Amino acid sequence: MFNEFRKTQYELYDKARKHFVSNYEQLIELEKYFFSVLYKTLVNSLDEIVRDYNEASYLYPFWQNYPPDDRGRRPKGDQFPWIEVGEHSLGCKLPRLLGKHFEIRDIGLPTGPDQRLVVKDDNISKVTEKFTDSCWLFIDVKSVGPRDDQDHTVMSHNQVSGRGEWTEFEKGVENKIIQAKGKRTSHPFYCSIPPIYVLSDGKILPVILLVVKPVYKMLSLNGNSKQRGQPLNRITVVSIPNGLLLEEKPNYLKKYPSLFFPGKDDKDKNANKVR
């Protein structure tokens, strides 16, 4: 199965990559379009999202004896990891909510962001001038609390697409190593998502990658230590540019060298998986 459609995929991928490098504005327009749809969907569904998100705090008596394990560096012990609250009360809603706008396929993929939705829509066909009518919409949920609420988001290697060169038939798609450049240090970043996929039926899928960041409050920080709970404070939506936009045209990484900077991983972490 692994190589049954390789020849067709190889040829179509080369065609698709050349198309989107030459017509990179189409990728930008697609990212704007999906960003807008996701944002409006969240706004229109906000009451439902807030209700279900906050239910996790009301359910405290049922899990207080079996709390989630602490994550991160040097936790203070006065808050609970809320990652799964965001993934389930918000992230798991997205296929249903977005299904009102798009035709969605749940195609298997062994690695990638939280939500992996192959979407078909007439607007995709219009933007790409009928080159394709589908995209692979990746959405990652990044839950943070008040202590981690920064103007950035932490991305793993399997949550960012690269330039995706398929130069040798047998090797498959490979990404160039990106340098994450910080003020004090830099390190290589090994993004593992291609900028485009080609399905076995020949369907061409440019990658659109969005991040939803639910930010929760800690009621105990409001001056009343007896009041506890972690209700939803706000939701931030972020677009991570397609790898062709990052490294080919308009080459965002060259224009904005600090766009990617080193994450907070320990030095002994696998270099291929640093964030």
Phi, psi and omega per residue, in radians:
M1 nan -0.590 -3.033
F2 -1.013 -0.562 -3.027
N3 -2.069 0.177 -3.032
E4 -1.084 -0.645 -3.090
F5 -1.996 0.276 -3.028
R6 -1.021 -0.768 -3.081
K7 -1.064 -0.835 3.126
T8 -1.122 -0.755 3.138
Q9 -1.101 -0.712 3.122
Y10 -1.046 -0.814 -3.107
E11 -1.193 -0.769 -3.127
L12 -1.216 -0.618 3.112
Y13 -1.101 -0.793 3.118
D14 -1.031 -0.747 3.113
K15 -1.108 -0.785 -3.100
A16 -1.174 -0.718 -3.123
R17 -1.114 -0.776 3.109
K18 -1.076 -0.685 3.137
H19 -1.071 -0.842 -3.045
F20 -1.378 -0.395 2.990
V21 -1.205 -0.737 3.131
S22 -1.280 -0.518 -3.104
N23 -2.092 0.888 -3.048
Y24 -1.093 -0.399 3.099
E25 -1.052 -0.483 3.117
Q26 -1.145 -0.691 3.087
L27 -1.115 -0.713 3.113
I28 -1.088 -0.767 3.140
E29 -1.152 -0.655 3.096
L30 -1.126 -0.725 3.124
E31 -1.132 -0.707 3.086
K32 -1.097 -0.728 -3.109
Y33 -1.105 -0.880 -3.110
F34 -1.195 -0.610 3.062
F35 -1.038 -0.814 -3.120
S36 -1.105 -0.771 -3.139
V37 -1.118 -0.764 3.140
L38 -1.116 -0.766 -3.141
Y39 -1.051 -0.844 -3.137
K40 -1.124 -0.638 3.112
T41 -1.104 -0.744 3.112
L42 -1.137 -0.747 3.127
V43 -1.081 -0.793 -3.103
N44 -1.221 -0.359 -3.112
S45 -1.922 0.273 -2.984
L46 -1.085 -0.705 -3.131
D47 -1.040 -0.783 3.128
E48 -1.126 -0.747 -3.122
I49 -1.113 -0.833 -3.137
V50 -1.075 -0.780 -3.125
R51 -0.999 -0.859 -3.059
D52 -1.323 -0.581 3.097
Y53 -1.128 -0.823 -3.077
N54 -1.255 -0.323 3.117
E55 -1.057 -0.488 3.132
A56 -1.038 -0.619 3.117
S57 -1.289 -0.694 3.116
Y58 -1.140 -0.455 -3.120
L59 -1.473 0.158 -3.079
Y60 -0.867 -0.760 -3.125
P61 -1.003 -0.401 -3.064
F62 -1.532 -0.274 3.138
W63 -2.252 0.069 -3.055
Q64 -1.079 -0.497 3.119
N65 -1.491 -0.109 -3.124
Y66 -2.393 1.018 -3.057
P67 -1.220 2.745 3.067
P68 -1.134 2.647 -3.134
D69 -1.165 2.497 3.075
D70 -1.129 2.499 3.085
R71 -2.190 2.939 3.105
G72 1.456 -3.108 -3.076
R73 -1.601 2.298 3.018
R74 0.829 1.056 3.101
P75 -1.092 2.504 -3.096
K76 -1.419 -0.287 3.089
G77 1.517 0.078 -3.118
D78 -1.881 0.158 3.083
Q79 -2.466 2.816 -3.119
F80 -1.915 2.471 3.036
P81 -1.002 2.235 -3.004
W82 -2.045 0.316 -3.079
I83 -1.066 -0.836 -3.074
E84 -1.240 -0.446 3.058
V85 -1.079 -0.799 3.124
G86 -1.176 -0.728 -3.104
E87 -1.093 -0.655 -3.035
H88 -1.617 -0.744 -3.077
S89 -1.364 -0.343 3.137
L90 -2.064 -0.976 -3.062
G91 -1.043 -0.763 -3.103
C92 -1.240 -0.277 3.081
K93 -1.346 -0.448 -2.936
L94 -1.054 -0.752 3.105
P95 -1.022 -0.721 3.132
R96 -1.177 -0.775 -3.094
L97 -1.204 -0.743 -3.132
L98 -1.296 -0.345 3.094
G99 -1.122 -0.246 3.056
K100 -1.302 -0.322 -3.074
H101 -1.889 -0.550 -3.004
F102 -2.234 2.809 2.874
E103 -1.519 2.126 -2.986
I104 -2.037 2.385 3.001
R105 -2.042 2.384 3.113
D106 -1.696 1.410 -3.077
I107 -1.560 2.368 -3.120
G108 -1.170 2.491 3.076
L109 -2.667 2.249 -2.984
P110 -1.289 -0.210 3.131
T111 -2.697 2.713 -3.138
G112 2.545 -2.984 3.139
P113 -1.176 3.112 -3.037
D114 -1.038 -0.909 -3.121
Q115 -1.895 2.282 -3.071
R116 -2.273 1.656 -2.978
L117 -2.028 2.064 2.999
V118 -1.464 2.027 -3.033
V119 -2.025 2.465 3.093
K120 -2.071 2.354 -3.067
D121 -2.793 2.480 3.139
D122 -1.073 -0.538 -3.139
N123 -1.149 -0.530 3.068
I124 -1.123 -0.762 3.119
S125 -1.081 -0.683 3.129
K126 -1.160 -0.794 -3.114
V127 -1.113 -0.721 -3.078
T128 -1.577 0.145 -3.138
E129 0.961 0.811 3.070
K130 1.207 0.244 3.089
F131 -1.190 -0.674 3.040
T132 -2.692 2.717 3.111
D133 -2.005 0.230 -3.054
S134 -2.418 2.749 3.049
C135 -2.440 2.795 2.944
W136 -1.758 1.888 -3.108
L137 -1.598 1.962 3.081
F138 -1.762 2.299 3.099
I139 -2.280 2.158 3.107
D140 -1.921 2.422 -3.139
V141 -1.807 2.131 -3.086
K142 -2.096 1.606 -3.115
S143 -1.410 2.321 3.093
V144 -2.447 2.736 3.059
G145 -1.842 -3.036 -3.071
P146 -1.099 -0.458 -3.117
R147 -1.398 -0.316 -3.122
D148 -2.026 0.296 -3.064
D149 -1.466 1.570 -3.097
Q150 -2.026 2.914 3.101
D151 -1.485 0.756 3.032
H152 -2.698 3.011 3.047
T153 -2.377 2.579 -3.078
V154 -1.562 2.090 -3.082
M155 -1.982 2.360 3.077
S156 -1.539 2.947 -3.105
H157 -1.060 -0.529 -3.104
N158 -1.668 0.410 3.114
Q159 -2.234 0.209 3.137
V160 -2.383 2.349 3.104
S161 -1.593 2.617 3.139
G162 -1.883 -2.821 -3.088
R163 -1.380 -0.309 2.956
G164 1.009 1.186 3.109
E165 -1.622 2.271 3.073
W166 -2.114 1.435 -3.012
T167 -1.597 -0.510 3.130
E168 -2.082 2.270 -3.003
F169 -0.902 -0.792 -3.029
E170 -1.386 -0.357 -3.024
K171 -1.417 -0.427 -3.077
G172 1.365 -3.015 -3.042
V173 -1.378 2.290 3.128
E174 -2.245 2.514 3.107
N175 -1.836 2.506 3.037
K176 -1.246 2.550 3.100
I177 -1.245 2.278 3.123
I178 -1.719 2.543 3.056
Q179 -1.682 2.111 3.005
A180 -1.501 1.993 -2.981
K181 -1.895 2.049 3.096
G182 -1.916 3.095 3.140
K183 -1.211 -0.574 -3.069
R184 -1.921 -0.475 -3.076
T185 -2.611 2.861 3.084
S186 -2.428 2.763 3.054
H187 -2.722 2.749 3.117
P188 -1.247 2.569 3.117
F189 -2.185 2.157 -3.017
Y190 -1.816 1.350 3.125
C191 -1.137 2.453 -2.992
S192 -2.073 0.062 3.123
I193 -1.698 2.310 3.069
P194 -1.302 2.799 3.126
P195 -1.340 -0.308 -3.079
I196 -2.549 2.513 2.963
Y197 -2.037 2.692 3.004
V198 -2.226 2.066 -3.123
L199 -1.293 2.953 -3.130
S200 -1.106 -0.419 3.119
D201 -1.565 0.104 3.113
G202 1.575 0.020 3.132
K203 -1.195 2.255 -3.124
I204 -1.662 2.227 -3.052
L205 -2.206 1.673 2.975
P206 -1.151 2.540 -3.085
V207 -1.509 2.254 3.004
I208 -2.064 2.146 -3.042
L209 -2.123 2.040 3.131
L210 -2.079 2.679 3.097
V211 -2.138 2.318 3.027
V212 -1.940 2.139 -3.075
K213 -2.043 1.665 3.026
P214 -1.323 2.250 -3.117
V215 -1.961 2.130 -3.108
Y216 -1.786 2.720 3.033
K217 -1.627 2.761 2.975
M218 -2.014 1.879 -3.069
L219 -1.092 -0.447 -3.137
S220 -1.168 -0.294 -3.141
L221 -1.547 0.013 -3.086
N222 -1.562 0.258 3.088
G223 1.734 -0.141 3.117
N224 -2.116 1.722 -3.025
S225 -1.168 -0.353 3.138
K226 -1.386 -0.353 3.129
Q227 -1.502 2.088 -3.085
R228 -2.246 2.633 -3.138
G229 2.691 2.764 -3.110
Q230 -2.312 1.243 -3.118
P231 -1.334 2.796 3.117
L232 -1.178 2.294 3.128
N233 -1.742 -0.826 3.110
R234 -2.859 2.988 3.068
I235 -2.234 2.227 3.068
T236 -1.870 2.421 3.106
V237 -1.996 2.336 -3.063
V238 -2.281 2.514 3.032
S239 -1.930 2.200 3.057
I240 -1.717 2.039 -3.038
P241 -1.033 2.537 3.016
N242 -0.974 2.567 -3.085
G243 -1.015 -0.536 3.093
L244 -1.180 -0.604 3.080
L245 -1.256 -0.576 -3.134
L246 -1.221 -0.690 -2.929
E247 -2.102 -0.279 3.137
E248 -1.841 -1.610 3.078
K249 -2.205 2.326 0.023
P250 -1.467 0.228 3.089
N251 1.077 1.120 -3.127
Y252 -1.021 -0.619 -3.092
L253 -1.175 -0.495 3.070
K254 -1.345 -0.685 -3.139
K255 -1.239 -0.629 -3.072
Y256 -2.248 1.392 -3.025
P257 -1.026 -0.448 -3.097
S258 -1.636 0.199 3.133
L259 -1.027 -0.744 3.029
F260 -1.876 2.159 3.068
F261 -2.321 2.793 -3.003
P262 -0.994 2.466 3.089
G263 -1.454 -2.875 -3.013
K264 -1.835 0.459 -3.121
D265 -1.317 2.672 3.072
D266 -1.224 2.735 -3.086
K267 -1.154 -0.395 -3.091
D268 -1.541 0.080 3.116
K269 -1.283 2.608 3.085
N270 -0.871 2.138 -3.070
A271 -1.053 -0.470 3.136
N272 -1.310 -0.187 -3.040
K273 -2.151 0.212 3.133
V274 -1.189 2.652 -3.041
R275 -1.761 nan nan
